[in-house]
Amino acid sequence: MPAELACIEERCRARFAITEILYNCPQCGGLLEAVYGKPAQSADELKALWRARRTSNAPLDQSGVWRYREFIPFLDDLSRVVTLREGCTPLLPGRRAAEYGGLDALVFKHQGFNPTGSFKDNGMTCGASQAVQLGATRVACVSTGNTSASMAAYASAAGLQPVIFIPYGNIAFGKLAQALEYGAKTIQVEANFDQILALVRQLADRLGIYLLNSINPFRIEGQKTIMAEMLDQRDWKAPDWVVLPGGNLGNISAFGKGLRELKELGLIDRLPRLAVVQAAGAAPFYDLMHAADRSRLNAIEHPETLATAIKIGDPVSWPKALRELDASDGVVEKVTEQEIADAKAVIGRCGIGCEPASAATLAGIRKLTSAGVMRHDSDVVAVLTGNVLKDPGYIHQYHTGVLLGPTGERITPTYGNPPVVLPNDSGRIADFLAS
Ligand SMILES: *Cc1c(COP(=O)(O)O)cnc(C)c1O
């Protein structure tokens, strides 16, 4: 069953060997994706095989990505796999969140349970394994966020040198701290994101560096398995909707591709509708979907949101994302900073918790149900992308009423839960707890 890289542009569709080091189509500049022949097993055989692996102690079977390896067959030697037992994330029902979102029921697929705390691990296990297959000695990305935290961990686990490039003056300390701990060489360059990416591409060939940025097609392959695992956990009953936040739009591209392929393989009988939610200050894809001309995305020069994981003005994967939204009859919504902050606190009250970008899902659901786009009795899975502890400063500021939005506006702590200071007096403490 040969795996190949293919250009996604309809007018091109050029194909390349899976082991060529390519980031864009050399013929037309389009995005690339992995394509495969049919697996040897039937849909029922795959379901049985994947379910049986859950009781296995073999590292590949314990990974919630590589358990589905027939679905991502781009490695010809599985001894190249680097796994930290990513995936295996739970489906968690949130009663209060459902009510807040205007739904009878709501289930969260919580990718924050991953080894480095975000869904980037599902993709990075594949990106790092491909780097090993290609014989790279170093891997690099331009990021200070969850991508760098994840890449650093997987590269070090694989014995590769992780290198992180940071645009000067743009540091997210919480996530960068993980990258430092996992041994990434971290280089701050006095240039913007695009300039640094061009620089890194020049250096890549010369220094044996393989790039693991968002357009890397193997990361997308790994993220596809989030949908396979979700459906496996639901005994292959497709939900009506899958809701997720959108930044660079790699994840929506992965979910759409994964769901289409699962349907083509006969594992599900219909496609869920995809709903992407963006922050209002960083919503170029929302604008594109509501524009008359959808052939070109207008980048936002200064994206603004406290949800840093989706603070992206020029999302690289938008052509793939557009294709997946059309294929799934999907929608794009946008939500304000206040809506994200309140939705996040409601998810917290369910005992679940997530990082700000993830909470855009619930804020978006609330808007989509009240607009009548999503029915109250819909079967909805919302994907929480990152762990609650990724951004503790935001949480403390929200609950104590000092959180300021990106343009200095005060965020109201609608569900604020500030700590109180009481004297060392059992009577006073008892009174407080009784009130
Ligand atoms: C990367 C990330 C996103 C955005 O995903 P894209 O694939 O860039 O659209 C959302 N939430 C979290 C927590 C992330 O790390």
The ligand as an SDF file (V2000), in Angstrom:
LIG
                    3D

 15 15  0  0  0  0  0  0  0  0999 V2000
   -2.5790   25.0570   18.1790 C   0  0  0  0  0  0  0  0  0  0  0  0
   -3.7550   25.2440   19.0580 C   0  0  0  0  0  0  0  0  0  0  0  0
   -5.0020   25.6880   18.5530 C   0  0  0  0  0  0  0  0  0  0  0  0
   -5.2060   26.0590   17.1230 C   0  0  0  0  0  0  0  0  0  0  0  0
   -5.1290   24.9630   16.2440 O   0  0  0  0  0  0  0  0  0  0  0  0
   -4.8660   25.2180   14.6760 P   0  0  0  0  0  0  0  0  0  0  0  0
   -4.5640   23.8870   14.1220 O   0  0  0  0  0  0  0  0  0  0  0  0
   -3.7100   26.1740   14.6010 O   0  0  0  0  0  0  0  0  0  0  0  0
   -6.1150   25.8260   14.1240 O   0  0  0  0  0  0  0  0  0  0  0  0
   -6.0530   25.7870   19.4320 C   0  0  0  0  0  0  0  0  0  0  0  0
   -5.9190   25.5210   20.7480 N   0  0  0  0  0  0  0  0  0  0  0  0
   -4.7420   25.1090   21.2580 C   0  0  0  0  0  0  0  0  0  0  0  0
   -4.6500   24.8360   22.7210 C   0  0  0  0  0  0  0  0  0  0  0  0
   -3.6270   24.9510   20.4410 C   0  0  0  0  0  0  0  0  0  0  0  0
   -2.4660   24.5670   20.9710 O   0  0  0  0  0  0  0  0  0  0  0  0
  1  2  1  0
  2  3  1  0
  2 14  2  0
  3  4  1  0
  3 10  2  0
  4  5  1  0
  5  6  1  0
  6  7  2  0
  6  8  1  0
  6  9  1  0
 10 11  1  0
 11 12  2  0
 12 13  1  0
 12 14  1  0
 14 15  1  0
M  END
$$$$
